[in-house]
Amino acid sequence: MQAIINSKRYDTDTATEIAEYDNGFNSGDFHLVVERLYKTDKGAYFLACSGGALSKYANIGGNYRIEGKQIRPLSNYETIQWLEKHVETDVLNQQFPDKIEDA
């Protein structure tokens, strides 16, 4: 999947996938949500998101809803928040060692 956002290309074929989240619904379920976190060679983070017709990623047109896909660029702060939310502690420590401190 590829998108150009604010004159920057985000491409899942050339970036490195570093984490994945799915909400546990079966493939084909209208509520399924899958988010894959990628990092580009230049250090930018983005999510490649997909979801069923009743998910937050659905495409809505007129009186119908179908599955949808989108790419969402993330700031470093948003990336850290996403990793914390999805309990990706190892990835968080690897990607942002300078942002994590002992309590």
LUMKOLMI-994246 format. One line per 10 residues: number of its first residue (from 1); for each residue x, y, z of N, C-alpha, C, O, CB. Coordinates in Angstrom, 3 decimals. Glycine has a CB too. Layout:
! LUMKOLMI-994246
NUM) X:Y:Z:X:Y:Z:X:Y:Z:X:Y:Z:X:Y:Z  ...
END
This chain:
! LUMKOLMI-994246
1) 0.855:-1.162:0.000:0.000:0.000:0.000:0.905:1.231:0.000:1.975:1.235:0.610:-0.975:-0.005:1.226  0.463:2.249:-0.681:1.264:3.465:-0.813:0.353:4.683:-0.768:-0.768:4.653:-1.276:2.085:3.448:-2.127  0.844:5.750:-0.156:0.124:7.016:-0.152:1.138:8.152:-0.135:2.236:8.013:0.403:-0.842:7.111:1.067  0.756:9.278:-0.732:1.555:10.495:-0.660:0.746:11.488:0.161:-0.364:11.873:-0.208:1.905:11.064:-2.098  1.337:11.898:1.295:0.667:12.801:2.227:1.636:13.937:2.543:2.757:13.703:2.993:0.214:12.049:3.540  1.192:15.164:2.303:2.042:16.348:2.501:3.365:16.210:1.751:4.431:16.508:2.290:2.311:16.570:4.000  3.282:15.759:0.513:4.431:15.609:-0.385:5.445:14.567:0.081:6.601:14.601:-0.340:5.123:16.930:-0.537  5.024:13.640:0.947:5.901:12.561:1.397:5.267:11.220:1.048:4.074:11.006:1.264:6.172:12.662:2.925  6.092:10.316:0.502:5.611:8.996:0.112:5.760:8.024:1.274:6.835:7.895:1.859:6.372:8.479:-1.125  4.681:7.353:1.594:4.658:6.288:2.594:4.316:5.006:1.852:3.254:4.903:1.239:3.622:6.586:3.757
11) 5.215:4.030:1.908:5.071:2.819:1.101:5.386:1.594:1.961:6.499:1.452:2.467:6.002:2.869:-0.149  4.409:0.724:2.119:4.613:-0.473:2.933:5.606:-1.440:2.295:6.163:-2.292:2.989:3.288:-1.177:3.162  5.837:-1.325:0.990:6.788:-2.218:0.315:8.241:-1.836:0.587:9.124:-2.690:0.514:6.535:-2.209:-1.185  8.501:-0.571:0.898:9.887:-0.138:1.112:10.202:0.178:2.583:11.370:0.280:2.958:10.172:1.086:0.262  9.173:0.329:3.404:9.372:0.591:4.836:9.482:-0.732:5.586:9.179:-1.795:5.044:8.208:1.451:5.415  9.918:-0.648:6.839:10.069:-1.835:7.685:8.907:-1.915:8.662:8.651:-0.968:9.406:11.418:-1.806:8.449  8.199:-3.047:8.662:7.126:-3.255:9.629:7.745:-3.562:10.983:8.595:-4.444:11.100:6.172:-4.402:9.180  7.311:-2.826:12.011:7.907:-3.040:13.332:6.908:-3.523:14.383:7.322:-3.993:15.443:8.546:-1.767:13.806  5.614:-3.419:14.121:4.619:-3.917:15.068:3.272:-4.046:14.367:3.016:-3.411:13.343:4.508:-2.981:16.301  2.423:-4.882:14.946:1.082:-5.091:14.384:0.073:-5.247:15.502:0.362:-5.837:16.543:1.052:-6.329:13.462
21) -1.124:-4.705:15.271:-2.242:-4.860:16.191:-3.456:-5.295:15.388:-3.710:-4.774:14.302:-2.526:-3.539:16.975  -4.204:-6.252:15.925:-5.540:-6.512:15.393:-6.479:-6.683:16.582:-6.054:-7.075:17.669:-5.559:-7.783:14.456  -7.742:-6.390:16.368:-8.689:-6.381:17.482:-9.284:-7.755:17.765:-10.201:-7.862:18.579:-9.799:-5.404:17.201  -8.796:-8.796:17.126:-9.203:-10.149:17.459:-10.383:-10.699:16.680:-10.731:-11.869:16.837:-9.517:-10.207:18.869  -10.999:-9.888:15.852:-12.101:-10.391:15.044:-11.548:-11.220:13.884:-10.420:-11.006:13.438:-12.976:-9.223:14.517  -12.340:-12.151:13.410:-11.918:-13.015:12.306:-11.844:-12.244:10.998:-12.529:-11.239:10.805:-12.873:-14.197:12.160  -11.002:-12.738:10.113:-10.916:-12.169:8.773:-12.301:-12.220:8.124:-12.984:-13.243:8.175:-9.863:-12.934:7.906  -12.695:-11.129:7.529:-14.010:-11.057:6.905:-15.086:-10.494:7.812:-16.168:-10.149:7.336:-14.418:-12.406:6.446  -14.817:-10.390:9.115:-15.789:-9.807:10.039:-15.863:-8.301:9.784:-14.839:-7.653:9.571:-15.404:-10.105:11.529  -17.054:-7.759:9.805:-17.245:-6.333:9.535:-16.586:-5.433:10.572:-16.354:-4.254:10.308:-18.714:-6.021:9.469
31) -16.279:-5.978:11.755:-15.674:-5.188:12.834:-14.150:-5.301:12.883:-13.515:-4.630:13.698:-16.247:-5.619:14.162  -13.565:-6.113:12.051:-12.112:-6.338:12.068:-11.347:-5.035:11.866:-11.685:-4.238:10.991:-11.712:-7.348:10.984  -10.308:-4.824:12.687:-9.372:-3.704:12.545:-7.962:-4.274:12.612:-7.636:-5.039:13.520:-9.600:-2.604:13.659  -7.134:-3.900:11.652:-5.721:-4.279:11.644:-4.909:-3.009:11.435:-5.169:-2.243:10.508:-5.409:-5.350:10.528  -3.919:-2.789:12.309:-3.011:-1.654:12.184:-1.589:-2.191:12.208:-1.203:-2.914:13.126:-3.241:-0.603:13.326  -0.819:-1.834:11.199:0.586:-2.230:11.135:1.441:-0.970:11.198:1.246:-0.030:10.427:0.890:-3.054:9.836  2.391:-0.969:12.129:3.279:0.172:12.310:4.538:-0.038:11.484:5.186:-1.081:11.570:3.631:0.373:13.806  4.874:0.962:10.687:6.049:0.915:9.819:6.983:2.069:10.132:6.579:3.101:10.668:5.637:0.951:8.339  8.259:1.860:9.778:9.262:2.910:9.861:9.967:3.001:8.513:10.413:1.991:7.968:10.281:2.636:11.015  10.066:4.219:7.978:10.729:4.409:6.693:12.247:4.442:6.886:12.735:4.550:8.010:10.240:5.710:6.015
41) 12.974:4.349:5.795:14.433:4.443:5.850:14.898:5.788:6.399:15.997:5.891:6.944:15.025:4.221:4.467  14.068:6.817:6.258:14.416:8.147:6.768:13.950:8.370:8.201:14.121:9.458:8.749:13.821:9.212:5.876  13.354:7.329:8.817:12.986:7.420:10.227:11.576:7.881:10.523:11.245:8.126:11.683:13.903:8.318:10.892  10.734:8.006:9.507:9.344:8.413:9.728:8.503:7.180:10.066:8.722:6.094:9.528:8.770:9.145:8.472  7.548:7.369:10.959:6.644:6.291:11.348:5.275:6.512:10.722:4.831:7.647:10.549:6.527:6.201:12.884  4.607:5.397:10.381:3.246:5.484:9.884:2.513:4.180:10.139:3.117:3.121:10.305:3.233:5.825:8.393  1.190:4.290:10.165:0.332:3.115:10.295:-0.296:2.811:8.945:-0.776:3.710:8.253:-0.763:3.334:11.378  -0.289:1.540:8.580:-1.087:1.045:7.466:-2.289:0.372:8.117:-2.148:-0.643:8.798:-0.266:0.044:6.515  -3.464:0.940:7.905:-4.661:0.515:8.622:-5.671:-0.078:7.643:-5.803:0.369:6.504:-5.285:1.698:9.395  -6.374:-1.094:8.122:-7.469:-1.646:7.339:-8.560:-2.092:8.286:-8.316:-2.368:9.460:-6.994:-2.819:6.448
51) -9.765:-2.159:7.754:-10.866:-2.567:8.604:-12.096:-2.931:7.813:-12.251:-2.568:6.648:-11.195:-1.485:9.573  -12.965:-3.659:8.479:-14.213:-4.098:7.873:-15.216:-2.972:7.734:-14.956:-1.832:8.117:-14.812:-5.209:8.681  -16.362:-3.312:7.180:-17.391:-2.322:6.857:-17.972:-1.625:8.082:-18.556:-0.550:7.945:-18.499:-2.981:6.094  -17.831:-2.202:9.273:-18.344:-1.566:10.491:-17.218:-1.093:11.403:-17.437:-0.845:12.589:-19.248:-2.531:11.249  -16.022:-0.970:10.855:-14.871:-0.496:11.627:-14.652:0.994:11.384:-15.307:1.603:10.538:-13.598:-1.292:11.258  -13.722:1.565:12.140:-13.413:2.985:11.973:-12.702:3.278:10.656:-12.562:4.440:10.273:-12.560:3.465:13.125  -12.251:2.233:9.959:-11.561:2.426:8.680:-12.454:2.153:7.469:-11.970:2.140:6.337:-10.347:1.533:8.617  -13.721:1.939:7.690:-14.651:1.656:6.601:-14.734:2.832:5.630:-14.578:3.990:6.018:-16.040:1.333:7.159  -14.979:2.516:4.381:-15.286:3.532:3.376:-16.800:3.680:3.354:-17.533:2.699:3.228:-14.714:3.146:1.948  -17.253:4.916:3.478:-18.682:5.189:3.544:-19.068:6.035:2.346:-18.465:7.075:2.083:-19.061:5.900:4.872
61) -20.077:5.579:1.624:-20.550:6.329:0.470:-22.048:6.184:0.330:-22.556:5.082:0.120:-19.849:5.865:-0.806  -22.744:7.274:0.445:-24.203:7.207:0.328:-24.799:6.321:1.396:-24.640:6.577:2.589:-24.608:6.699:-1.047  -25.485:5.279:0.967:-26.155:4.370:1.893:-25.394:3.068:2.108:-25.982:2.080:2.550:-27.537:4.063:1.392  -24.116:3.046:1.810:-23.381:1.795:1.971:-22.055:2.015:2.685:-21.529:3.127:2.736:-23.139:1.148:0.615  -21.532:0.932:3.232:-20.227:0.916:3.901:-19.488:-0.317:3.388:-20.065:-1.401:3.297:-20.370:0.895:5.488  -18.223:-0.147:3.057:-17.392:-1.275:2.640:-16.067:-1.212:3.393:-15.728:-0.193:3.994:-17.157:-1.263:1.093  -15.328:-2.312:3.349:-14.031:-2.322:4.023:-13.153:-1.218:3.473:-13.299:-0.810:2.321:-13.338:-3.686:3.863  -12.235:-0.735:4.308:-11.392:0.369:3.895:-9.946:0.184:4.318:-9.620:-0.632:5.180:-11.922:1.652:4.454  -9.098:0.965:3.684:-7.669:0.979:3.990:-7.197:2.417:3.980:-7.717:3.254:3.242:-6.856:0.117:2.976  -6.191:2.695:4.821:-5.602:4.032:4.811:-4.212:3.994:5.424:-3.863:3.086:6.179:-6.496:5.030:5.568
71) -3.443:4.994:5.081:-2.132:5.191:5.691:-2.210:6.448:6.536:-2.709:7.483:6.092:-0.995:5.297:4.611  -1.709:6.345:7.767:-1.722:7.462:8.718:-0.315:7.748:9.199:0.237:6.949:9.955:-2.644:7.158:9.916  0.299:8.872:8.788:1.603:9.242:9.341:1.478:9.525:10.831:0.451:10.027:11.288:2.181:10.471:8.607  2.532:9.201:11.597:2.541:9.437:13.030:3.775:10.242:13.426:4.858:10.053:12.872:2.497:8.108:13.796  3.599:11.127:14.375:4.752:11.794:14.983:5.418:10.793:15.924:4.854:9.735:16.206:4.326:13.110:15.751  6.607:11.120:16.406:7.258:10.244:17.379:6.383:10.082:18.623:6.257:8.979:19.155:8.643:10.800:17.768  5.782:11.178:19.085:4.911:11.111:20.260:3.733:10.169:20.009:3.419:9.333:20.856:4.399:12.515:20.630  3.082:10.299:18.855:1.947:9.433:18.529:2.383:7.969:18.420:1.639:7.065:18.801:1.290:9.887:17.213  3.585:7.744:17.901:4.109:6.383:17.791:4.323:5.779:19.170:3.962:4.626:19.407:5.422:6.370:16.998  4.904:6.544:20.073:5.107:6.073:21.448:3.762:5.764:22.104:3.622:4.738:22.771:5.882:7.127:22.280
81) 2.786:6.631:21.924:1.454:6.402:22.493:0.826:5.125:21.934:0.230:4.348:22.680:0.540:7.605:22.210  0.958:4.908:20.627:0.404:3.703:19.998:1.083:2.455:20.559:0.412:1.473:20.878:0.574:3.761:18.456  2.409:2.487:20.681:3.145:1.339:21.212:2.777:1.075:22.671:2.627:-0.083:23.062:4.657:1.569:21.085  2.630:2.112:23.476:2.218:1.930:24.872:0.816:1.331:24.949:0.571:0.423:25.742:2.263:3.273:25.628  -0.095:1.831:24.136:-1.481:1.352:24.143:-1.563:-0.130:23.793:-2.384:-0.863:24.346:-2.327:2.163:23.161  -0.708:-0.563:22.874:-0.774:-1.943:22.392:0.299:-2.829:23.033:0.612:-3.902:22.517:-0.628:-1.971:20.875  0.853:-2.383:24.143:1.783:-3.137:24.981:2.933:-3.732:24.156:3.246:-4.918:24.258:1.037:-4.253:25.721  3.527:-2.900:23.366:4.683:-3.300:22.560:5.956:-2.809:23.247:6.695:-1.997:22.690:4.581:-2.732:21.102  6.206:-3.302:24.454:7.304:-2.818:25.286:8.665:-3.019:24.624:9.491:-2.106:24.628:7.281:-3.516:26.628  8.909:-4.195:24.060:10.205:-4.455:23.424:10.457:-3.505:22.261:11.550:-2.958:22.124:10.276:-5.901:22.935
91) 9.442:-3.313:21.429:9.582:-2.411:20.279:9.787:-0.981:20.765:10.606:-0.247:20.212:8.337:-2.494:19.354  9.060:-0.591:21.776:9.195:0.755:22.338:10.607:0.996:22.853:11.192:2.050:22.601:8.182:0.967:23.469  11.154:0.026:23.571:12.535:0.137:24.056:13.547:0.186:22.921:14.552:0.890:23.023:12.859:-1.025:24.972  13.303:-0.547:21.844:14.212:-0.563:20.695:14.157:0.737:19.908:15.193:1.271:19.511:13.881:-1.730:19.779  12.954:1.247:19.682:12.782:2.418:18.820:13.042:3.744:19.532:13.493:4.704:18.907:11.392:2.425:18.257  12.764:3.804:20.820:12.861:5.068:21.556:13.599:4.900:22.884:13.060:5.268:23.929:11.466:5.636:21.809  14.806:4.360:22.872:15.509:4.137:24.142:15.784:5.435:24.912:15.853:5.428:26.141:16.821:3.420:23.880  15.938:6.536:24.192:16.230:7.817:24.844:14.985:8.476:25.442:15.102:9.448:26.188:16.873:8.762:23.849  13.805:7.963:25.124:12.542:8.540:25.621:11.987:7.775:26.817:11.033:8.218:27.456:11.501:8.562:24.506  12.589:6.618:27.118:12.101:5.773:28.204:13.055:5.894:29.390:14.274:5.807:29.246:11.968:4.286:27.743
101) 12.465:6.096:30.554:13.299:6.181:31.761:12.680:5.331:32.864:11.476:5.072:32.854:13.455:7.659:32.232  13.488:4.909:33.793:13.007:4.125:34.924:12.187:5.007:35.858:12.465:6.196:36.013:14.184:3.481:35.683  11.190:4.417:36.468:10.316:5.150:37.395:10.995:5.332:38.737:10.415:5.925:39.647:8.977:4.418:37.579
END
